[in-house]
Amino acid sequence: MKLEKSLAAWGGEAFTALLKAELEGLSAEALGLQQAANWPLQLDAPVTVSVMDVQADSVALHARVGVFFTETMAGCNCADEPMERPVYAELGIVIERSTAEATTTLL
């Protein structure tokens, strides 16, 4: 994934808001959140992001973000209907300065 708007805003007041918006525009699947879930992800549910820390070096920006998302537990209630459960995970995001390519790691 590319986070071009966030990279372009680095160092300015709009950076945190743009990073949050770009990440919230992605699906839980695109962010690699399946590894934080115990059950299948609800792919069309929105994610909510909280930017906790950002550091930079000459090669990349390194962010730590909290992400709230929904997973679906199939057939677990009285009517055997799926039940949604909110989940929280922390991700490390690395944004390469030269390309705006970003990778995520579950922390």
Wavefront OBJ file of the C-alpha trace (Angstrom):
o trace
v 0.000 0.000 0.000
v 1.097 3.572 -0.612
v 0.559 6.423 1.828
v 1.547 9.299 -0.442
v -0.586 12.011 1.206
v 0.786 11.203 4.632
v 4.374 11.215 3.415
v 3.857 14.546 1.643
v 2.447 16.042 4.864
v 5.310 14.836 7.089
v 6.581 17.648 9.293
v 3.383 19.684 9.008
v 0.356 20.098 11.226
v -1.840 17.973 8.943
v 0.349 14.855 9.092
v -1.434 12.999 11.895
v -4.897 13.709 10.474
v -3.842 12.608 6.977
v -2.197 9.410 8.225
v -5.320 8.575 10.234
v -7.576 9.285 7.234
v -5.458 7.270 4.796
v -5.324 4.276 7.136
v -9.054 4.473 7.909
v -9.704 4.411 4.160
v -8.196 0.926 4.019
v -9.909 -2.308 4.996
v -8.934 -4.410 7.989
v -7.702 -6.977 5.496
v -5.475 -4.447 3.685
v -3.960 -3.446 7.020
v -3.103 -7.088 7.784
v -5.387 -7.289 10.810
v -6.426 -10.917 10.294
v -3.370 -11.927 12.314
v -4.807 -9.987 15.306
v -8.273 -11.556 15.027
v -9.448 -14.834 16.526
v -12.272 -15.175 13.996
v -12.804 -14.027 10.398
v -12.761 -10.286 9.812
v -15.840 -8.345 8.843
v -14.245 -7.026 5.663
v -16.744 -4.248 4.944
v -16.703 -2.806 8.470
v -14.748 0.412 8.942
v -11.571 0.583 10.961
v -10.835 3.362 13.442
v -7.217 4.448 13.829
v -5.441 6.295 16.612
v -1.932 7.565 15.828
v 0.131 7.055 18.976
v 3.712 7.833 17.937
v 5.725 8.686 14.841
v 9.494 8.763 14.474
v 11.545 9.409 11.352
v 14.974 8.545 10.088
v 16.617 9.226 6.735
v 14.996 6.180 5.108
v 11.464 5.940 6.520
v 8.762 7.161 8.850
v 7.943 4.741 11.671
v 4.479 5.028 13.205
v 2.759 3.147 16.007
v -1.013 3.146 15.649
v -3.938 1.625 17.485
v -6.669 0.123 15.310
v -10.221 -0.780 16.297
v -12.019 -3.194 13.962
v -14.677 -5.917 13.954
v -14.394 -9.676 13.718
v -17.313 -12.049 13.193
v -17.873 -15.147 15.319
v -20.070 -17.512 13.316
v -22.999 -19.397 14.848
v -22.348 -18.549 18.470
v -25.669 -17.265 19.825
v -29.151 -18.663 20.368
v -30.382 -18.181 16.818
v -27.086 -19.527 15.458
v -26.523 -16.123 13.864
v -23.033 -14.691 13.600
v -22.021 -12.276 16.330
v -19.741 -9.290 15.796
v -17.022 -8.538 18.301
v -14.881 -5.390 18.496
v -11.123 -5.937 18.506
v -8.167 -3.644 19.202
v -4.667 -4.116 17.827
v -1.487 -2.081 17.664
v 0.405 -1.879 14.404
v 3.812 -0.660 13.409
v 3.671 1.179 10.088
v 6.834 1.871 8.099
v 6.511 4.384 5.241
v 9.489 4.438 2.878
v 10.492 8.044 2.123
v 11.568 7.292 -1.453
v 8.393 5.508 -2.617
v 5.646 6.088 0.006
v 5.284 2.290 0.144
v 4.044 1.261 3.560
v 4.226 -2.021 5.422
v 2.448 -3.049 8.604
v 3.539 -5.247 11.483
v 1.382 -6.449 14.350
v 2.963 -5.262 17.595
l 1 2 3 4 5 6 7 8 9 10 11 12 13 14 15 16 17 18 19 20 21 22 23 24 25 26 27 28 29 30 31 32 33 34 35 36 37 38 39 40 41 42 43 44 45 46 47 48 49 50 51 52 53 54 55 56 57 58 59 60 61 62 63 64 65 66 67 68 69 70 71 72 73 74 75 76 77 78 79 80 81 82 83 84 85 86 87 88 89 90 91 92 93 94 95 96 97 98 99 100 101 102 103 104 105 106 107
